Amino acid sequence: MTDPRTQEPEEVPLPDMNPLVKQVQAKIKKYELMSSTGLWILALFTALSMGAYRNFDFLPPLSESILKLLGDGPPVKYINWALVVYGFSAIILVLTNMASDKKPRGALAHFGYLGAFYLFYHFSHGLQDNFWAIFAVGLTILGLQSYHVWNYYHEKIYEQNEILAELNKLAE
């Protein structure tokens, strides 16, 4: 449209950018919070490992009837092989997700599997001999997962900061 008095194009005012800016800022805060979730899983695994190192002595012992119901634990050599297969599979899975830039997920599942290994070794009376193996596998998997979570969300934060900069330029 042109102004009939001056024959110059009429400047159309931009819509209010504040709601959009607040929405982007909220996304940035959400991504900042999500970027630290990998560290929380690592802290949880460390706490579980401390209990496992003490052979879960802070928990009450299971009654004889429950132990009889559960039966003997699997042989330690089978658990060792399962840990090796799980460790390599999980590392490949995390690295594949990192390479394909997929949204990180599965950290709680890894925590659960590692906790199950601690329990299997505990009930098979092999925890003291194999503690460091589980701990090293766990730190490797969860460390990679934590880095993937941090990196993924920091890339999202960078994208949102670019959008915020463009909105601020438009508002000027």
KAGIFEN-V489577 format. One record per residue. PHI is phi as a letter, one per 40 degrees, with the letter a starting at -180 (NA if undefined). PSI is psi in whole degrees, -180 to 180 (none if undefined). D_FIRST is the distance of its C-alpha to the first C-alpha in Angstrom with 1 decimal. Layout:
PHI & PSI & D_FIRST
PHI & PSI & D_FIRST
This chain:
NA & 148 & 0.0
b & 151 & 3.7
c & 121 & 6.8
c & -23 & 9.1
c & -38 & 12.1
b & -10 & 11.7
g & 23 & 9.4
b & 151 & 8.6
c & 138 & 5.8
c & 132 & 5.7
c & 125 & 8.4
c & 126 & 8.9
c & 144 & 12.7
c & 149 & 15.1
c & 163 & 17.4
c & 124 & 20.9
c & -11 & 23.0
d & -45 & 26.3
c & -38 & 27.3
c & -41 & 26.7
c & -44 & 28.6
c & -36 & 31.4
c & -43 & 31.7
c & -42 & 32.1
c & -36 & 34.6
c & -39 & 36.5
c & -41 & 36.8
c & -44 & 38.1
c & -40 & 40.7
c & -44 & 41.7
c & -36 & 42.2
c & -41 & 44.2
c & -43 & 46.4
c & -29 & 46.8
c & -17 & 47.7
c & 2 & 50.9
c & -31 & 52.3
c & -36 & 54.3
c & -34 & 56.2
c & -39 & 57.1
c & -41 & 58.6
c & -41 & 60.6
c & -41 & 61.8
c & -42 & 62.9
c & -39 & 64.7
c & -41 & 66.4
c & -44 & 67.6
c & -41 & 68.9
c & -36 & 70.6
c & -40 & 72.3
c & -40 & 73.7
c & -38 & 74.8
c & -33 & 76.5
c & 10 & 78.6
g & 33 & 79.3
f & 37 & 77.5
c & -11 & 80.3
c & -12 & 78.1
c & 148 & 77.9
c & 146 & 80.8
c & 150 & 82.9
c & 146 & 82.7
c & 161 & 85.6
c & -37 & 88.2
c & -38 & 87.2
c & -42 & 83.5
c & -39 & 84.7
c & -39 & 87.0
c & -41 & 84.2
c & -33 & 81.9
g & -175 & 84.7
c & 149 & 85.0
c & 163 & 82.0
c & 156 & 81.2
d & 143 & 83.1
d & -37 & 81.5
c & -32 & 81.4
c & -39 & 79.1
c & -39 & 76.8
d & -48 & 76.8
c & -41 & 75.6
c & -39 & 73.0
c & -41 & 71.7
c & -47 & 71.5
c & -46 & 69.7
c & -45 & 67.3
d & -50 & 66.7
c & -42 & 65.8
c & -45 & 63.7
c & -40 & 61.7
c & -44 & 61.1
c & -41 & 60.0
c & -46 & 57.7
c & -44 & 56.1
c & -37 & 55.7
c & -43 & 54.2
c & -37 & 51.6
c & -43 & 50.9
c & -32 & 50.5
c & 4 & 48.2
f & 38 & 46.0
c & 154 & 46.6
c & 130 & 46.2
c & 137 & 49.5
a & 165 & 51.8
g & 4 & 55.5
c & -39 & 56.8
c & -35 & 58.5
c & -44 & 60.1
c & -42 & 61.5
d & -44 & 62.8
c & -43 & 64.5
c & -43 & 66.1
c & -39 & 67.4
c & -38 & 68.8
c & -38 & 70.5
c & -42 & 72.1
d & -44 & 73.4
c & -42 & 74.9
d & -48 & 76.4
c & -38 & 78.1
c & -49 & 79.2
c & -16 & 80.9
c & 5 & 82.4
f & 37 & 83.9
b & 14 & 82.1
c & -43 & 79.4
c & -35 & 81.2
c & -23 & 81.7
b & 9 & 78.1
d & -49 & 76.0
c & -28 & 74.7
c & -47 & 73.7
c & -43 & 71.5
c & -44 & 70.1
c & -43 & 69.2
c & -44 & 67.6
c & -46 & 65.7
c & -37 & 64.5
c & -51 & 63.4
c & -52 & 61.5
c & -29 & 59.9
c & -46 & 59.2
c & -43 & 57.3
c & -43 & 55.5
c & -42 & 54.7
c & -41 & 53.3
c & -44 & 51.2
c & -49 & 49.8
c & -47 & 49.1
c & -44 & 47.5
c & -49 & 45.4
c & -29 & 43.9
c & -31 & 43.4
c & -41 & 41.4
c & -40 & 39.2
c & -42 & 39.0
c & -45 & 37.9
c & -44 & 35.1
c & -35 & 33.9
c & -36 & 34.2
c & -42 & 31.9
c & -42 & 29.3
c & -40 & 29.8
c & -41 & 29.3
c & -40 & 26.0
c & -40 & 24.8
c & -36 & 26.0
c & -41 & 24.2
c & -35 & 20.9
c & -22 & 21.7
c & none & 22.4
